[in-house]
Structures are given as C-alpha cells and as structure tokens.
Amino acid sequence: MADIPAIQTEALVKRYGRGGTIALKGLDLSVSPGEVFGFLGPNGAGKSTTIRILLDLIRPTAGSVRVLGVDPRSSHELRGKIGYLAGDFVANGRQTGRELLTYLGDLRGGVPAERIGQLASTWDLDLTKRIGSLSKGNRQKLGVIQAFMHRPPLLILDEPTSGLDPFLQQQFVELVREATGNGQTVFMSSHVMSEVQQTCDRVGIIRAGTLVAVEHIDDLRKRALRKIEVHFDADAPTLSVAGVSDLVVDGKVLRCKLSGDADALVKALAQHHVVDLISEEPELEELFFTYYQHVEA
C-alpha cells in the first residue's frame, strides 16, 4: 500500500457545460503517501476544481483519478478516510460545536470525546456555543478540528487558515507536523507563503488548468525574488553583484531585489558600515510571477 500514491490523476479534464470553460486541461498529478503537498496557483487556476473532483463533489469530463488507491466515484468508505477543510467552513448555525463534532465523529466511525476536547482546548474554542454565534475565525477553528480529529490517512485542505490570526496559523503548522509524524498525507491549497514554507515537502504549481511544475519547496524559493533594503551610516554605495537587480540608491538607503544565494551580496555589503538590513520574503503572487517568467523563458 505504501507504494500506491495517496492521490493520482491522469489526463484529468474538467469542462463546465457544453462549449464552456475548461477548468482542467489534462492534469497529471501524483502525491506520495506521508508527504505534505502544496497545491499553488492564482485564483481561477483550477485548484478548487481539482479538490472537488478528489472529493467526488463534481465529476471529471475525462481522465482518471485515484484517491488512496480507489476511484472516489465508486467508494463510499473513502469519505471516512479523508479529512476535508474548506477555506470558509460552513455548518448548521443552530448546533453547538460539540453537537456538530460528535455527529461528524460518529459518521467517521467514532472519535473519542477526549480527542475532541483536547483539540478544542488547544485551539481555545468553546464547544458549548451555537455555531451561528461564532466569529469567522472561531468557525474556522471548528473546521480545523473536524478535519483532523479522526486522524484520517489523507487530509485535503483548501485555504485552511483563512480567517485565523498569525498565532493560530502557527498552531495549524504544528498540527500538520503532528499529522505527518503519524504517517498521514496532506494535500493543501494555500496563499500563506510562511505556511507553505514551513509545512510542504513539495509544491505543484497550476496555471490555467495546467500543472506547469512540481518542485521541492527549497528549489521553488530559490527562484523567487526577495526584496532587500539596506541602511548605511553614510551615503549608500552602488553595487554590482550577481543575483541583484532593480537596485535603487536613495541617500543612505539601498533597495534591490535578490534571487538565489545571498553570499555575494553579504560579502559586498561587509565592505561598508551597515546600520540595518531588511530582507522581505516574496508574496506568493510575486513568486508565481517570477516562476512563470522563468517557465516562459
């Protein structure tokens, strides 16, 4: 079973309506058991369509899909082996959080009350309140708990930390690490770059319904441009350094963009009195732009 991909699609096509939009154009995707796979791309690229097909919420127009080794269209048992979280978790507002989690736990074969209580305590969530009275952030906490509580072999997470503050985003990262430590597979769509960098082993980049690349996360980061701002105690020097572009000098401040290794830039800066240095990680959208430029080149 370990040799069987957790997720595999071959030549997957999805067209909406006759002559309508083609959301997926022959998607070939393979996710290994036990890995965290980030599924990245701009809005409208086909991420949510792919996830809905994996969950059998919609059917493909052509191609094949296997989830945990089976066709999701022909296996009701598969649903109990998947933890799913949408970016905006919606549930019956008249139920309390405990009622919902107990109900979903029973559908999945039973989840110990202790497990539910421990997760609720970790996430500081009051399960006695009706869901309709919860803030968006607390509803999302409830969504995280219901996805993880039964320790499924596969977690499919679509923008999982939408509505969560940075502290809770970090708690989510720890929860993902715990899941992978248990051998679970995580398939995650996200626009939070720090979350992707801290959790994912590999990422697949989808563009206009086509998978343009699958990369290890460290290799992907090397292709991104970081914004650098350096403050000097005197007028900033004009440097010519490999990997540095868009250099602008403004009095005692130097601003530029850096790709790849920072070693050459650091050595050049070491010849001067540096008061402060700020390195800004690229936004995910900028990373896409940089990577797409690389692909087209």
N, C-alpha and C positions, 0 to 999 in steps of 0.2 A: 504493500500500500504506500510505503514511503516514496517509491519511485513514480507514483502516479501524481501528476500535477494537481494542486489544490484547485486551480482554475485553468482551463484551457479553452481557447476559442480558435476556430479555423475558418478563414474566409467569411467572417461574420458580416452580414449586411442587414441594415435596417432602413427601410423606406417608409415614410409616413404618407399613406394614401397613394392612389394611382397617379403617377407622374409628379408626386410630391417630393418633399425634401428627403435627401438621402443622408441620414444621420451617421451611419457607419458604412465604410467602404472597404469591406474585405479585411476586417480586423483579425490579426493573428496575435494571440496573447497567451503567455504561459507564466503561471505563478507557482513557485515551488512550495512544498509543504514547510511550514515553520518560518517563512520569511515575512517581513513587512514590506509590502509592495505599494509604493505611492503612484497613484494614477493622476497625472497632472495635465493641465491644459486650460486654455482660456474658456470663458463662458461660450456655450454652443458648440464645443469641440466634439461632443459625443460621450462625455463621461457619465452623465446620469442615464443616458440611453443604455450604455453598456451595463451599468449596475442593475437597471430594471430588467434587463434580459437575464442576467445571472440569477436574479431572484424570481424569475418567471412571472413578473408583473406585466411584461409585454413579451410578444413572441418575435423572433427574428424573421426577416424576409428570406434570408438564405444563409447558408453556412451552418456550422455545428458549434455547440457549447457543452462543456462538461464541468461540473462543479463537484468536487470531492469524488471524481471518477464517474459520476452519473449525469444523465440528461435531466436538467431541472424540470423539464416539462412532464417527466414520467415518474417522478419520485416525490410523494407527499412526505416521506420520512426525512428527506433532505432539509426541510424547513426547520426542523428541530435541531439540526446540526449547524445552523447559521445564526449569528448574532448580527442584526442589521440596525443601523442608526442613520436616520436622515438628518440633513442639516437643520431642519426646523421640525422637531419632534412634535407630533400632534396626537392627542389621546382624548378620550371621553372626559370632559371637564367636570362631570358630576361625581366621578370616582375619586377616592383618595389615592395617594401614591401607593400606599400599602396594598389597597384592593387591586390596583392595576398590576403591580409586580407579582402578587400572589397568583392572580389569574393567568398571567403570561407564564409564570414559572410552572404552573400545573399543566399548561398546554405543552410545555417542553419536557415533561416527564418528572417535574418536581424540583424545586430549588429550596434548600434549607432556609428557614426563617433567619438563622444566624448569619448566613451568607448575605442575604438582603440587608439585614440590619447593619452588618459590618460596612458594606458599601455605602449605605445611607449615612452612617456616622462619618466615614472618610470624606464624603462629599458634602457634609453639613446640610443634609436635606431632611426636612420634617415630613415624614410619610403620612402624618395624620391629616394634613391639609388637602382640600379638594384641588384637583389639578387645575381647574378653571381659575383658581385664585393665585396660582403661581406666576412668578415673573418668567420671561422668556429664558433667562439663564437657569432658573430652577427647573423649568420644564426640560431643558436640555440635559441637566444633571440626571433627571429621571430617565431620559432616553439612553444616556451612557450606561446607567445601572442595568436597565433591561437588556441591553445588548450584551453586556459582559457577564451577567450574574450566573448564567448556566454553563459558563466555561465552554463555549462551542468550539469545535475544531476550526471553524472559519468565521472570521469577523469581517463584515462588509460595512465600511463606514464612509458616509457621504458628507463631507464637510462636518466632521464630528464635533468640533469645538466652537461652532457658530454660537455666539451669544455668551460664551464663557470668558471670564476675565483671565489675565495672564497667569495668575496663581493657579487657577483651576486647569488652565491649559497644561501647566507643568504636571499637575496631578494626573491628567489624562496621559501624558507621556509615560509616567510611571506605571499606569495601568496597562498600557500597551507592552511595555517591557516585561511586566509580570506575565502577560498572556503569552508572549513569545518564549519566555522561560519555561512555560508549561507545554511548549510544542505547538501552540495554536498559530494559525496563519492569519495575517491581517492584510486586507486589501482596502486601501484608503485613498479617497479623493480629498485634497486639502488645498487651501490657498494660504495657509500659515507656514511660511518658509521655515521658521525655527522648529516647528512641529515636524515637518518633513525631514529636516536635517538630523533631528535627534532620534527619530524612530525608524526611518526607512532604510532597508538594505539596498533596494534598487528602486528606480522610478521609471515609469513608462510615460512618454510624452505623446499626447494625442493632439492632432491638429486637423480640423475639418473632417472628422470621421476616419482619419488615417493615423496609425501609430507610426510616428516619424523616428522614434528612437527608444531604446531601452538602455539605461545607464546605471552604473553603480553611483550612489549619491555623491561620493567624493569626486568622481570624474565629472559629474554634472556641475558641481560647484566651481571646479577649475575653469570652466568655460564662461562663468558669469563675471561681469564687471563690478568690482567693488568701488564705491565712492570713497576717496581719501581726502582728508583735509588736514593740513599740517600748519601749525603756528610756530613762527620763529621769533627770536628776540631782536632780530634786525630784519632788513628787507629780505623777502623770500628769494631764494635762488631759482634760476630757470634750469631745470634738469632735463637731460636726455637719457632715459632709462628704458630698457627693454620691458615691454608689458604695460608701460604708462601711456595713456592717451588723454586727449581733451584737457591738457594742462593749462591752468589759468593762474597767474600770479597777481595778487591784489595786496600791495603793501607788504605786510609781514605774514600774509596768509597765502598758502599754495593749495590749490584744489586740482584734483585729477581723477582719472579712473584707472583702475589696475586690474589686469587679467593675469591669472596664473600665479606663480611663485612671487612672494614679496621680498625675497632675499636681495635682489639688486637694488630695489628702491630703498630698503632699510640701510644698506651699506652707503648709498649715495647721501641719504639724509644724515648719516652719522658724521659726515664731514662738517656739519653745521650745528648750531645750538638750537635744538628743537624744544619748544616750550610745551607743546601739546600735539597729539596725533589722534585723529578720529578716523576709524575705519568702519564704514557703514555697509552691512550685508545687503545684497540686492533684494528688492522686492521680487516676488515670484513672477510678476508680469514682465519685469525687466529681464529676468533670467530667460523667460520664454523668448523675448525679443532677441536677446543675444544668441540663444541657441538656434533659433530659426534662421538668423542671419548666417550662422555657421553652416547649417544644413544646406541653405540655398547656394552658399559659396562653393 
